[in-house]
Amino acid sequence: MGTGTVIPIKRRIKESIPIRLLASPYMMVKKYLENQRYDNSKYPSEIKKYKNRHKGGRCFILGNGPSLQVKDLELINEEICFAGNRIFDIFPKTDWRPDYYFCVDKNAVYQLNSEIERMNNITRFIEFSGRKAINNSDDIIYINSNPFFRINLFNDSKTGISEKPEHMFWHGYTVVYPMIQMALYMGMKEIYLLGVDFNYSTVIGKFGNVKHKNNVQDYYSNRKDNNAFLNYHSVLYSYECARNYCEKHNIKIRNCTRGGKLEVFIRESLEDVISSNQ
């Protein structure tokens, strides 16, 4: 194991189980009030407009892993695509653009706000609690993707697939998870993951224990981000939940990522998926 990402001490304290246990009464009330504020906003009705918009269709959901390649984006240029966070880093290299953009981490919204604002030709779904970071824009849709307060962020198996995302999305500890839920809400019957490597240089265990890996690249851009880590068990539970939901509802969900560590979903080559639709 290498030295890897150093998680700031302030963040470690805020995410520690004893501190979160002490703060839970206050935070649960705060979450309740925030949920009420969201339900009384215009955004639930905005999200309802997307129900079954692509009924029976297929889509690609992109992660920002190091396996993501420009040549692969060119292959899916005519497909319906979801992407999030720093996907715009790859825009200068390709004409491909996602149809839907997600940013569901409040801290990320504040960090990426200027880039998010510039993507005014892409439908953007942004975490409601980060709304103050974004200048008013009629074409940004705010979503409630973190409606619950959890004591242990690192071993959270209480997740699901929201069938009423106009009220809330399950967070899933990865931007990929709300994108999967929105794809399902839109009526997709085939979902393909691409660039979801499920492998970070910093991995957090069940009780917040940090492990670092040598020679692991976090992103396709080779950028290093001190806030980037894999919340392994909580994310794993989310992916397993998505797989089980799709199996139960006869929805095809496959992993087209080149390599990586995500083995929850059946793998399928990107070339085979593209050729099957020609």
Secondary structure, 3 states (H helix, E strand, C coil): CCCCCCCCHHHHHHCCHHHHHHHHHHHHHHHHHHHHHHHCCCHHHHHHCCCCCCCCCEEEEECCCCCCCHHHHHHCCCCEEEEEHHHHHHHHHCCCCCCEEEECCHHHHHHHHHHHHHCCCCEEEEEHHHHHHCCCCCCEEEECCCCCCCCCHHHCCCCCCCCCCCCCCCCCCCCHHHHHHHHHHCCCCEEEEECCCCCCCEEECCCCCEEECCCCCCCCCCCCCCCCCEEHHHHHHHHHHHHHHHHHCCCEEEECCCCCCCCCCCECCHHHHHHCCC
